[in-house]
Amino acid sequence: MPSYRAEAIVLRTHKLGEADRIITMLTRDRGKIRAVAKGVRRTKSKFGARLEPFSRVDLLVFEGKSLDIITQAESLNAYGQDLALDYSLWTAGQTMLETADRLTPEDSISAESQYLLLVGALRTLVSGEHGASLVLDAFLLRSLSMAGYSPTLDACVICGVAGVQPFFHVATGGALCVEHRAPGSVAPRPESFALMQSLMSGDWDSADQSEAKDRNEVSGLVAAYAQWHLERGLRSLPLVDRQTT
């Protein structure tokens, strides 16, 4: 059987039979793939622990008729070990994995940008360099943008008038002026618009100095925006601990 190597982040796993697992992964070069890891649920498995969610691994995979088969797995980073020690980090990380899973098609199309974004977000989350909520919101905004759902923040979505606008409408795709305000629009603080722009651009100096009330407002806007464009709710998002992150 032909084989290939893959650098991947494990997104989720499912039991198969008595000893095997189906591993769903986001790879650097092949997009999202599913493959069988045989015997990994046995206590004598050599690499079962390396194929848990949040693990970044280097794999040798043989192509199968229905599912590919993982024959080797070398650990590159085990982010789950650190995330498991903190509930807020764990739930934020789970939301990232679920988002990456939902946004990446399973058809062997390269998704290198999404892969690198996920790796960077998990690394930043573990480092504790920035608040977990900020890291999660930055990841959601950038991941959605890469998938073609970038919110318009610096002009009216409808007429294109530049500058900070008074309203934001999830379904329309971002900021709206007074003339084009849609039913159901909200009126975020200008500082919240600025924070979203900082998260989109990676301006962490500004993001880290933001106030709690603006972070909370942005988290609500980003959550609504993400779930609208993903068409159904993220199961892990309501579990995220926003109070301590």
C-alpha positions in Angstrom: 0.0 0.0 0.0 1.3 3.5 -0.7 2.2 5.6 2.3 2.8 9.2 3.3 4.0 11.3 6.2 1.9 13.9 7.8 2.3 16.6 10.4 -1.0 16.9 12.3 -3.0 18.1 15.2 -5.4 15.6 16.6 -8.9 17.1 16.7 -11.0 14.2 18.0 -11.1 10.4 18.4 -13.8 7.7 18.2 -13.7 4.1 19.3 -13.7 1.5 16.7 -14.2 -2.1 17.6 -12.6 -3.4 20.8 -9.1 -2.0 20.5 -8.9 0.6 17.7 -9.7 4.3 17.3 -10.6 6.5 14.4 -8.4 9.7 14.7 -9.6 12.9 13.0 -6.7 15.3 12.4 -5.9 18.6 10.8 -2.7 18.1 8.8 -0.4 20.7 7.4 -0.4 19.4 3.8 -3.5 17.3 3.4 -6.2 19.3 5.2 -8.5 17.2 7.5 -8.1 13.5 7.4 -9.5 10.5 9.3 -7.3 7.4 9.9 -7.5 4.2 12.0 -5.0 3.7 14.8 -5.0 -0.1 15.4 -4.7 -1.4 18.9 -4.2 2.0 20.6 -6.8 1.2 23.3 -4.7 -1.7 24.6 -2.5 -1.0 27.5 0.6 -2.2 25.6 0.0 0.2 22.7 3.3 2.0 21.8 1.7 5.2 20.6 -1.9 5.4 21.9 -1.1 8.3 24.3 0.4 10.3 21.4 -2.9 10.3 19.5 -5.1 12.2 22.0 -6.8 15.5 21.2 -4.4 18.5 21.3 -1.5 16.4 20.3 0.8 17.6 17.5 2.3 14.6 15.9 4.5 13.4 13.0 2.8 10.4 11.4 3.5 7.6 8.9 0.2 6.7 7.3 -0.7 3.9 4.8 -3.5 4.6 2.4 -6.4 2.2 2.8 -9.6 1.5 0.8 -12.0 3.2 3.1 -9.8 4.7 5.9 -6.1 5.2 6.0 -4.1 3.4 8.7 -1.6 5.1 11.1 1.5 2.9 11.6 3.8 5.3 13.4 3.3 8.4 15.5 6.0 10.6 17.0 5.1 13.4 19.4 6.0 17.0 18.5 4.0 18.8 21.2 1.5 17.4 23.8 -0.5 20.6 24.5 -3.3 18.6 26.2 -1.1 17.9 29.3 -0.8 21.6 30.1 -4.4 22.6 29.1 -5.9 19.8 31.3 -4.6 21.6 34.4 -6.8 24.7 33.9 -10.5 24.5 33.1 -10.6 27.9 31.3 -7.6 26.9 29.1 -9.1 23.4 28.4 -12.5 24.7 27.3 -11.0 27.5 25.1 -8.7 24.9 23.5 -11.7 22.5 22.9 -13.5 25.3 21.1 -10.5 25.9 18.9 -10.4 22.2 17.9 -14.1 22.1 17.2 -13.9 25.2 15.1 -11.0 23.9 13.1 -12.9 20.6 12.6 -16.0 22.4 11.4 -14.2 24.9 9.0 -11.9 22.4 7.3 -13.4 20.1 4.6 -12.4 16.4 4.7 -11.2 16.1 1.1 -7.4 16.2 1.3 -7.2 19.8 0.4 -4.2 21.7 1.9 -5.2 23.8 4.9 -1.7 24.9 5.9 -2.9 28.4 7.0 -5.6 27.0 9.3 -3.1 24.4 10.6 -0.5 27.0 11.5 -3.1 29.2 13.0 -4.3 26.4 15.3 -0.8 25.4 16.3 0.1 29.0 17.1 -3.1 29.5 19.1 -2.6 26.4 21.2 1.0 27.3 21.8 0.0 30.8 22.9 -2.8 29.4 25.1 -0.4 27.1 26.9 2.2 29.9 27.4 -0.2 32.1 29.3 1.2 35.1 27.6 -2.3 36.5 26.9 -5.7 35.9 28.4 -7.4 32.8 27.2 -10.5 34.6 26.1 -8.5 37.0 24.0 -6.6 34.1 22.4 -9.8 32.3 21.7 -11.5 35.3 20.2 -8.5 36.1 18.1 -8.4 32.5 16.8 -12.2 32.5 16.0 -11.9 35.8 14.1 -8.9 34.8 12.1 -10.1 31.3 11.4 -13.4 32.5 10.1 -11.6 35.1 8.0 -9.4 32.4 6.4 -12.6 30.5 5.6 -14.0 33.5 3.8 -16.2 34.9 6.6 -14.1 38.0 7.6 -16.2 40.6 9.4 -16.1 44.2 8.2 -15.0 46.3 11.1 -13.7 49.6 9.7 -16.5 50.5 7.3 -20.2 50.0 6.7 -20.8 46.6 5.1 -23.6 48.0 2.9 -22.4 51.4 1.6 -18.6 51.2 2.3 -18.4 54.4 4.3 -15.1 54.2 6.1 -14.5 54.7 9.8 -15.9 53.3 13.0 -19.7 52.7 12.6 -22.3 52.7 15.4 -23.8 49.3 14.7 -22.8 45.7 14.2 -25.0 43.1 12.6 -24.0 39.4 12.6 -26.0 38.2 9.6 -25.0 41.2 7.4 -21.3 40.6 8.1 -20.1 43.4 10.4 -20.4 47.1 10.9 -23.3 49.2 9.7 -23.9 52.9 9.5 -27.0 54.7 10.8 -28.7 54.7 7.4 -28.2 51.0 6.8 -28.9 49.7 10.3 -30.6 46.3 10.1 -33.2 44.9 12.6 -31.4 43.0 15.3 -28.3 45.2 15.1 -26.3 45.9 18.3 -24.4 49.1 19.2 -21.0 48.1 20.5 -18.7 50.6 22.2 -16.1 52.1 19.9 -13.4 50.4 22.1 -15.0 47.0 21.4 -14.6 47.6 17.6 -11.0 48.6 18.2 -10.4 45.5 20.3 -11.8 43.2 17.5 -9.5 45.0 15.0 -6.5 44.4 17.3 -7.3 40.7 17.6 -7.7 40.4 13.8 -4.4 42.1 13.2 -2.4 40.6 16.0 -1.9 43.9 17.9 -1.5 42.2 21.3 -0.1 45.3 23.0 -3.5 47.0 22.5 -5.5 43.9 23.2 -3.8 43.2 26.5 -4.6 46.7 27.7 -8.3 46.5 26.9 -10.8 46.8 29.6 -12.9 43.8 30.9 -16.2 45.3 29.8 -14.9 45.6 26.2 -13.5 42.0 26.3 -16.8 40.7 27.5 -18.7 42.6 24.8 -16.3 41.3 22.1 -16.6 37.8 23.3 -20.3 37.9 22.9 -20.1 39.4 19.4 -17.5 36.9 18.3 -19.4 34.0 19.7 -22.6 35.1 17.9 -20.7 35.8 14.6 -18.9 32.4 14.7 -22.0 30.4 15.4 -24.0 32.2 12.7 -21.5 31.4 10.0 -20.9 27.9 11.2 -24.7 27.4 10.8 -25.0 25.5 14.1 -23.8 26.0 17.6 -20.3 25.0 18.8 -21.0 22.6 21.6 -17.9 23.6 23.6 -18.3 27.3 23.4 -21.0 27.7 26.1 -18.6 25.8 28.5 -15.8 28.4 28.1 -15.0 30.1 31.4 -15.0 33.8 30.4 -14.9 35.1 34.0 -11.3 34.2 34.8 -9.7 34.4 31.4 
